[in-house]
Amino acid sequence: MTYDKQKELYQQAAEKAGIELKGKTMPYTSANGHMFSQLNKDGQIGIRFSKEIQEKLLKELKTTTFKSYGAELKGYVLMPATICKDTKKLTIYLKEGLKFVMSLDPK
């Protein structure tokens, strides 16, 4: 999938979730002072979850942790292409990421 198509799907899912997409060159979402999702330069989407949800999704989705600019982002799960193409599912995961960061102390 192209970067532009991935960005479009990410934007659609964020809008459905009522979440503002930020960043001009590197789209991301944040709340409560914490970033919780990102589209990296390779066109991959990563979402931040609680440790329990992260472990569950790594197994269920048969995916890995998310990397951006060569660095692993702690707590982030790489969303597989099948999830990214399904904006309904992607929206659910974005809401779960939002729920997690809202449970953290504000920055």
Secondary structure, DSSP 8 states (H G I E B T S, - for coil): --HHHHHHHHHHHHHHHT---B-SSS-EEEETTEEEEEE-TTS-EEEE--HHHHHHHHHHTT--EEEETTEEEEEEEE--HHHHH-HHHHHHHHHHHHHHHHTS---
